[in-house]
Amino acid sequence: MEWRHEAYLLTDERERLQLDTVTALLHSTYWAADRSPETIARSLDHSLNFSLLHDGQQIGFARVVTDRATVAYLCDVVIAEAHRGRGLGKWLLTCILEHPELRGCRIDLVTKDAQDFYRAFGFGPHKYTNLVRYPKL
Ligand SMILES: CC(C)(COP(=O)(O)OP(=O)(O)OC[C@H]1O[C@@H](n2cnc3c(N)ncnc32)[C@H](O)[C@@H]1OP(=O)(O)O)[C@@H](O)C(=O)NCCC(=O)NCCS
């Protein structure tokens, strides 16, 4: 699928994803700064990936891990610094939430400090207690 907004293109086509740029974008974040390029590539292979392009150059990314029926985990949401504050994050989230394979899913996410960004889309506290187990590396 793809969506257009002015000079921006958003696509879920894996072939349009620019791996080196996505790796650099993720390395600029607080949560994936240490993620190896191999781990990033493998994670993309098993996700529904959203690539945001401006004049053919990737400037944003998000991915969803999902069974495409009941549950989805939204993660790795990032817009290149030079393009922030123009409503692109909002547009990215709007398109993701409209995606036909995600419409019936409960969507989970975790954030350190962007709660207000997600609240505008109806995200709130879990109904039950959510637990997590981190890998022992
Ligand atoms: C968070 C991020 C994706 C938002 O993208 P953006 O294109 O700058 O956001 P928008 O311009 O669409 O802003 C939409 C709204 O969210 C707010 N917002 C933006 N970033 C926010 C943040 N980090 N925390 C809370 N609110 C935020 C904006 O003020 C704006 O509010 P408004 O509608 O009341 O004016 C982007 O700032 C980013 O990539 N940050 C670094 C990575 C990150 O923290 N990702 C989220 C991890 S969970």
The ligand as an SDF file (V2000), in Angstrom:
LIG
                    3D

 48 50  0  0  0  0  0  0  0  0999 V2000
    7.9160   11.3620   18.0080 C   0  0  0  0  0  0  0  0  0  0  0  0
    8.0720   11.7410   16.5390 C   0  0  0  0  0  0  0  0  0  0  0  0
    7.9140   10.4770   15.6640 C   0  0  0  0  0  0  0  0  0  0  0  0
    6.9580   12.7430   16.1850 C   0  0  0  0  0  0  0  0  0  0  0  0
    7.0700   13.0700   14.8220 O   0  0  0  0  0  0  0  0  0  0  0  0
    6.7890   14.5660   14.3000 P   0  0  0  0  0  0  0  0  0  0  0  0
    6.6760   14.5080   12.8280 O   0  0  0  0  0  0  0  0  0  0  0  0
    7.8030   15.4800   14.8710 O   0  0  0  0  0  0  0  0  0  0  0  0
    5.3690   14.8410   14.9870 O   0  0  0  0  0  0  0  0  0  0  0  0
    4.2010   15.8020   14.4610 P   0  0  0  0  0  0  0  0  0  0  0  0
    4.7830   17.0290   13.8430 O   0  0  0  0  0  0  0  0  0  0  0  0
    3.2540   15.0140   13.6220 O   0  0  0  0  0  0  0  0  0  0  0  0
    3.5080   16.1850   15.8460 O   0  0  0  0  0  0  0  0  0  0  0  0
    2.2430   15.7300   16.2120 C   0  0  0  0  0  0  0  0  0  0  0  0
    1.9220   16.1560   17.6190 C   0  0  0  0  0  0  0  0  0  0  0  0
    2.6840   15.3650   18.5600 O   0  0  0  0  0  0  0  0  0  0  0  0
    3.4620   16.2070   19.4090 C   0  0  0  0  0  0  0  0  0  0  0  0
    4.7410   15.5400   19.6350 N   0  0  0  0  0  0  0  0  0  0  0  0
    5.7410   15.3800   18.7510 C   0  0  0  0  0  0  0  0  0  0  0  0
    6.7450   14.6740   19.3120 N   0  0  0  0  0  0  0  0  0  0  0  0
    6.3580   14.4070   20.5800 C   0  0  0  0  0  0  0  0  0  0  0  0
    6.9720   13.7220   21.6740 C   0  0  0  0  0  0  0  0  0  0  0  0
    8.1980   13.1730   21.5660 N   0  0  0  0  0  0  0  0  0  0  0  0
    6.2810   13.6390   22.8430 N   0  0  0  0  0  0  0  0  0  0  0  0
    5.0430   14.1820   22.9510 C   0  0  0  0  0  0  0  0  0  0  0  0
    4.4230   14.8530   21.9640 N   0  0  0  0  0  0  0  0  0  0  0  0
    5.0710   14.9620   20.7860 C   0  0  0  0  0  0  0  0  0  0  0  0
    3.6110   17.5150   18.6430 C   0  0  0  0  0  0  0  0  0  0  0  0
    3.8320   18.5890   19.5190 O   0  0  0  0  0  0  0  0  0  0  0  0
    2.2670   17.6120   17.9310 C   0  0  0  0  0  0  0  0  0  0  0  0
    1.2910   18.0700   18.8260 O   0  0  0  0  0  0  0  0  0  0  0  0
    0.0520   18.9920   18.3090 P   0  0  0  0  0  0  0  0  0  0  0  0
   -0.7190   18.1240   17.3540 O   0  0  0  0  0  0  0  0  0  0  0  0
   -0.6870   19.2990   19.5580 O   0  0  0  0  0  0  0  0  0  0  0  0
    0.6790   20.1610   17.6410 O   0  0  0  0  0  0  0  0  0  0  0  0
    9.4390   12.4270   16.2370 C   0  0  0  0  0  0  0  0  0  0  0  0
    9.5670   13.5600   17.0810 O   0  0  0  0  0  0  0  0  0  0  0  0
   10.6500   11.5290   16.4510 C   0  0  0  0  0  0  0  0  0  0  0  0
   11.0600   10.8180   15.5610 O   0  0  0  0  0  0  0  0  0  0  0  0
   11.2520   11.5670   17.6760 N   0  0  0  0  0  0  0  0  0  0  0  0
   12.4430   10.7830   17.9750 C   0  0  0  0  0  0  0  0  0  0  0  0
   12.1110    9.3180   18.0820 C   0  0  0  0  0  0  0  0  0  0  0  0
   10.9970    9.0530   19.0810 C   0  0  0  0  0  0  0  0  0  0  0  0
   11.0360    9.5020   20.2110 O   0  0  0  0  0  0  0  0  0  0  0  0
   10.0070    8.2610   18.6150 N   0  0  0  0  0  0  0  0  0  0  0  0
    8.8770    7.8320   19.4290 C   0  0  0  0  0  0  0  0  0  0  0  0
    9.3250    6.6870   20.2560 C   0  0  0  0  0  0  0  0  0  0  0  0
    8.0120    5.9030   21.1280 S   0  0  0  0  0  0  0  0  0  0  0  0
  1  2  1  0
  2  3  1  0
  2  4  1  0
  2 36  1  0
  4  5  1  0
  5  6  1  0
  6  7  2  0
  6  8  1  0
  6  9  1  0
  9 10  1  0
 10 11  2  0
 10 12  1  0
 10 13  1  0
 13 14  1  0
 14 15  1  0
 15 16  1  0
 15 30  1  0
 16 17  1  0
 17 18  1  0
 17 28  1  0
 18 19  1  0
 18 27  1  0
 19 20  2  0
 20 21  1  0
 21 22  1  0
 21 27  2  0
 22 23  1  0
 22 24  2  0
 24 25  1  0
 25 26  2  0
 26 27  1  0
 28 29  1  0
 28 30  1  0
 30 31  1  0
 31 32  1  0
 32 33  2  0
 32 34  1  0
 32 35  1  0
 36 37  1  0
 36 38  1  0
 38 39  2  0
 38 40  1  0
 40 41  1  0
 41 42  1  0
 42 43  1  0
 43 44  2  0
 43 45  1  0
 45 46  1  0
 46 47  1  0
 47 48  1  0
M  END
$$$$
